[in-house]
């Protein structure tokens, strides 16, 4: 539910706005008003009445004295609507997007947004906000999506280039061997395996994998300004591929992606080791408790006439229920 304050703030018309709108035929006014206010707040034009809340439509209708507004009279895809859009762009002082604007927007996205790991949709929204702030009219959402995807790809390539350039020759050789022999203890498939149950064998295997990754001296500093969502997305991409699919990628893409995956995998393996240690400690504790309880039970079995002792305690509790010793014995029996 949209509040009245939000409706008034986003869809309220100024005196100049009303003059501009009322100069058009009455059947066009509400549609033109909707286009004007939506563009002022988002930097893009509407394509359908369904994109406007009913409360906003009613509020706009009241402001332009059109109490019997018929939404069907205004076609957002029609020739009149396109002419209105052009008039709005000029009236608000916007300029058409040029190659210079595209380059500036792409640079801004690469520096401030791409490494955050935002989705394409979220980045498109951010790009339209940039255009709004710079009074630049972007042609369409599809145009913006292409620009966003291009910027994301450039940042990915720069990141992977930097990672591969920072790898030592020994690390590169080990990564290539891991992909070529995926079934070996430190092969591609084994490094993706779960830790398994808390056994000595599992502990040794996880420790071996962790030692392999740490021995690569991966450039983790290059991920310092990279958002976790982007790292996780790249790691999921590697997790979903087979060794043969990884080997088919070009060298930079193959080694860079694998290195980023292992940087993320390192922290997961450390967590695995901690979980295995905790599970082992819990098992030792449980076994110790069972051993103590079993010993006590065996001692009780060796007590001669224990049934008579229990009967005497029961009678004593009846005769002297408030006696401190009797009360304590009864409490202990109750706890047992």
RAZIWO-V934313 format. One record per residue. RES is the residue in one letter. PSI is psi in whole degrees, -180 to 180 (none if undefined). OMEGA is omega in degrees with one decimal (* if undefined). Layout:
res={RES RES}
psi={PSI PSI}
omega={OMEGA OMEGA}
//
This chain:
res={X X X X X X X X X X X X X X X X X X X X X X X X X X X X X X X X X X X X X X X X X X X X X X X X X X X X X X X X X X X X X X X X X X X X X X X X X X X X X X X X X X X X X X X X X X X X X X X X X X X X X X X X X X X X X X X X X X X X X X X X X X X X X X X X X X X X X X X X X X X X X X X X X X X X X X X X X X X X X X X X X X X X X X X X X X X X X X X X X X X X X X X X X X X X X X X X X X X X X X X X X X X X X X X X X X X X X X X X X X X X X X X X X X X X X X X X X X X X X X X X X X X X X X X X X X X X X X X X X X X X X X X X X X X X X X X X X X X X X X X X X X X X X X X X X X X X X X X X X X X X X X X X X X X X X X X X X X X X X X X X X X X X X X X X X X X X X X X X}
psi={127 132 160 -35 -43 -41 -46 -39 -42 -32 7 136 139 172 -43 -37 -45 -41 -44 -41 -42 -8 -6 164 147 -36 -18 -11 -46 -40 -43 -42 -41 -43 -44 -51 -38 -42 -38 -30 -21 -18 10 163 159 156 -10 150 -26 -18 -3 128 147 -39 -37 -40 -45 -41 -43 -40 -40 -39 -27 18 45 75 -18 48 131 106 -29 -15 -20 117 111 -16 -1 174 -39 -40 -40 -39 -39 -40 -43 -40 -40 -43 -45 -45 -37 1 25 155 154 145 131 178 -34 -41 -42 -43 -42 -41 -42 -43 -42 -43 -42 -38 -39 -22 -39 -41 -8 -19 22 154 165 -43 -44 -37 -33 -43 -44 -38 -40 -36 -41 -46 -40 -44 -33 8 48 130 116 140 -48 166 -38 -40 -43 -38 -42 -41 -42 -46 -37 -43 -41 -41 -39 -41 -40 -45 -41 -41 -48 -38 -44 -40 -49 -39 -24 -7 141 163 -38 -41 -41 -43 -41 -38 -43 -41 -39 -38 -33 -28 69 -21 -6 164 -34 27 172 -46 -40 -35 -19 -8 153 164 -34 -167 163 86 165 -40 -44 -43 -43 -40 -45 -40 -38 -41 -43 -41 -37 -47 -46 -29 -15 -17 55 146 72 -22 -24 -16 5 -37 16 129 147 -38 -38 -44 -44 -38 -41 -39 -40 -35 -43 -40 -32 -1 153 169 -39 -37 -40 -41 -22 -16 158 164 -48 -45 -43 -55 -38 -48 -44 -41 -43 -42 -45 -30 -39 -35 -30 -47 -34 -39 -37 -42 -39 -44 -43 -44 -42 -41 -44 -43 -38 -44 -42 -39 -44 -43 -43 -41 -39 -43 -43 -38 -43 -46 -41 -41 -42 -41 -40 -38 -41 -39 -30 -8 124 134 30 -29 -41 -39 -42 -37 -41 -40 -40 -45 -42 -36 -27 -43 -44 72 -22 0 133 -43 -43 -44 -42 -41 -42 -40 -42 -40 -39 -38 -35 none}
omega={-179.3 -178.6 178.4 179.8 179.2 178.2 -178.1 -177.6 -174.9 -171.7 179.4 -178.2 174.5 177.9 178.8 178.3 -178.4 178.1 179.4 -176.0 -176.1 176.1 179.6 177.5 -174.0 -178.3 -177.5 -165.6 -177.2 178.3 178.5 179.2 179.2 179.1 -177.7 -175.7 179.6 179.4 179.3 -176.0 -175.3 -177.5 177.6 -178.1 -180.0 176.0 -176.9 177.2 -177.9 -179.8 -178.3 177.0 179.7 180.0 179.3 178.3 -179.8 -179.6 177.6 -179.9 178.6 -175.0 179.9 176.5 178.6 -173.0 -178.5 -176.5 175.7 -175.4 -176.4 -178.2 -178.4 -179.0 -177.2 179.3 -175.0 -177.4 179.6 179.8 178.4 178.2 177.3 179.3 179.0 178.6 -179.9 179.9 -179.8 -176.7 -177.5 176.1 177.4 175.7 178.2 -179.7 177.7 178.7 177.5 177.9 179.5 -179.4 179.4 178.8 178.5 178.1 -179.8 178.5 -178.7 -176.3 -169.9 -169.8 -170.7 -176.9 178.6 -178.6 177.9 175.8 178.4 -179.6 179.7 179.4 176.0 177.8 179.0 -179.6 177.9 176.0 177.1 179.8 179.1 -179.2 -177.3 179.7 178.0 179.8 176.3 -172.4 -175.6 177.1 179.7 176.7 179.8 178.3 179.0 -180.0 179.6 -178.7 178.1 179.2 179.2 -179.2 178.8 179.5 178.3 179.7 178.3 179.9 -178.3 175.8 -179.9 179.4 -178.0 179.7 -178.4 -179.4 175.6 178.0 179.0 179.6 178.7 179.6 -179.4 178.6 179.2 178.6 178.8 178.2 -179.3 179.7 -171.3 -177.5 179.8 -177.1 177.2 178.4 -175.4 -177.9 -178.1 179.7 178.0 -177.0 172.5 -177.5 -178.2 -178.1 -178.5 176.3 178.2 -179.9 179.0 179.9 -179.1 -179.2 -179.7 178.6 178.8 179.1 178.9 178.5 178.1 -178.2 -179.3 178.1 179.0 -178.1 -177.4 -176.0 -177.1 178.9 -179.9 178.7 -176.3 -178.3 178.8 -179.0 179.2 178.2 179.5 178.3 179.9 179.9 177.7 178.8 178.1 178.5 178.7 -179.4 -177.1 -177.8 174.0 179.7 -179.3 177.3 177.7 -177.6 -178.9 177.9 175.8 -171.1 -177.8 -178.9 -177.9 -176.1 -179.6 179.2 -178.6 180.0 178.2 178.3 -178.3 175.5 176.8 -178.1 -178.0 -179.9 178.1 178.7 176.0 176.8 178.0 -179.3 178.6 179.3 179.3 178.5 179.3 179.0 178.3 178.2 179.1 178.3 179.2 -179.9 -179.8 178.7 178.4 179.0 179.3 -179.7 179.2 -179.1 178.6 178.5 178.5 179.9 179.4 177.7 179.4 -179.9 -177.5 180.0 -178.5 176.6 -177.4 178.2 179.1 179.0 178.7 178.1 178.4 178.4 179.0 178.6 179.8 179.6 177.6 -178.1 -177.2 -176.2 -177.2 179.7 -176.7 -178.7 179.8 -179.6 -179.3 178.7 -179.9 178.8 179.8 177.1 179.3 178.7 -178.6 *}
//
